[in-house]
Amino acid sequence: MRILILTFGTRGDVQPYVALAHAAIAAGHDAAVCTAEGFRPLVENSGVPYLPMSNDMLDLIQSEMPTMSGVADSYRLVRRMTAAMRASLHDQWRAAQTFEPDLLIYHPKSLGGLHIAERLRIRVAVSLPLPFFTPTRAFPVPFIARWPLGGTANRLSYQFNRLTALAFGGMINTFRRHTLGLAPLSRWSTYLTLTDGRPVPVLYGFSSAVVPVPADYPPHAHVTGYWFLPDQAAWQPPPELQSFLAAGESPVYIGFGSMGFGKNATARGATILEAVRNVGARAVVDTGWGGIDVGSRSTDDVVVVRDIPHEWLLPRTAAVVHHGGAGTTAAGLRAGRPTLICPVLGDQGFWAERVYSLGAGPRPIPIRRLTTANLTERLAQLLAEPHFRSTADRIGDVIRSEDGTDQALQTLDRLE
C-alpha cells in the first residue's frame, strides 16, 4: 500500500499518526505524513517521509494559546484561522499529488482528506484517538458531555458532528468546486459518507481497556489500541533531570501540555508548588506551552522541564497530573501510573471521567476550579490510595500487550 496520512493539531494530534506511518513502513508499505512544518523533525526523526503543510495554523495556535482563558477565546481563535485553514487544504492536495497514494488516512482537522480521496478515487479512512464519530447509546459525543444522558439522547448528541459542515462548509465546497472539480456537498453533511452511500471507515486509536467497545458499534468502526512510536533508546535526559530522579523517591509528574492559558499561569504554578509541598512530594513540573509558570529554577523537591518524551519520563514517576489530552492520558496509563486529570476543554473531560470511572485515579478537578486545598487533597489521595496504583498497573499491562498500529494496518488491508 501507498499510505498518505494527513493530520494537524498539537503533538497529541500528530505523534500517533507518525507511529502508524512508522509501523506501515516497517511492514513493507510506503507511507508519508503531511502535517505542519513545526512537526517535520518529529516525522523525519522517526524515519517517515515528510510532506509539507504550512506552519501558519500551528504558529497561530502557539502564539494565541498562552493568553487564552476559555471557550470564548477558543472560538475567536478558530475564526482567525480561516485563511490558514484554506491554505492548508491546498497543501494537502499538493501532498496527495506528489505522493500518489492508493490509501488516504486523515485526522478530521485535516479538512481536505475525504474530498481528496474522492477526487483520486482511492480508499480512505478517518481516524481519531477518541470515540467521536460513531453514534452509540453507551455515552454521548465526548466534546459536549462527560456523563451519560440516556441511550437515545446519547445517540442524538452525535449530531454535533454536523458542525464541521456548518462552520466550514463554504470553504470546503469552494475547495471541492474550484480545486478538485467536484460537486458541492450539503451544509448539513457529517462528511462521514462515501460517494456510494457507504459509511467512511473509522480507525479509533485507543484501547478497549480504557473505553470498552460499545455493543452497538457498527462494523465500519474499528478500535485498534493505541498507536505508540518505538521508545527512543538513544534519547538522553538533561543532566539536571537525571540527577533529580536519582536523588530521591519517584516524583509526581505535573504538566498541562499544549493548554497554555497563560493569563493564570503564575497563580497556577504557585498553587501546584504549594500543594506538592503540602503532601511532602517531589515533582517534575512540565511548563508545556505556558499553562504553568513556576519560574525557571529547580529546587530540591521540584525540577522544571519542558517537552520531555512521556514514554521515557512517566514510567519513572509515582503518579501523573495533567490536562487530559488523549495522548497524555494514553502515555500515563501505558506507564501504569495513577492519574489525576484537570480538564480544560474539548475531550479532556471525557478522559477525566474515564480514568476516574476505571478507578485509576481520584475525582478530577476542572482546571478553572483548581485551588491549593483541592489539589492538596487529590494529590494525597493519588499517592496514598493503593487501589489507584493497582488499577493503573492492570490497565498498563493490557495497553502494553496490545499492538495498535499492527491492528490498524490489518484493518486497512481489509478495506475495500
Secondary structure, 3 states (H helix, E strand, C coil): CEEEEECCCCHHHHHHHHHHHHHHHHCCCEEEEEEEHHHHHHHHHCCCCEEEECCHHHHHHHHHHHHCCCHHHHHHHHHHCHHHHHHHHHHHHHHHHHHCCCEEEECCCCCCHHHHHHHHCCEEEEEECCCCCCCCCCCCCCCCCCCCCCHHHHHHHHHHHHHHHHHHHHHHHHHHHHHHCCCCCCCCCCCCECCCCCECCEEECCCCCCCCCCCCCCCCEEECCCCCCCCCCCCCCCHHHHHHHHCCCCCEEEECCCCCCHHHHHHHHHHHHHHHHHCCCCEEEECCCCCCCCCCCCCCCEEEECCCCHHHHHHHCCEEEECCCHHHHHHHHHCCCCEEECCCCCCHHHHHHHHHHHCCCCCCCCHHHCCHHHHHHHHHHHHHCHHHHHHHHHHHHHHHHCCHHHHHHHHHHCCC
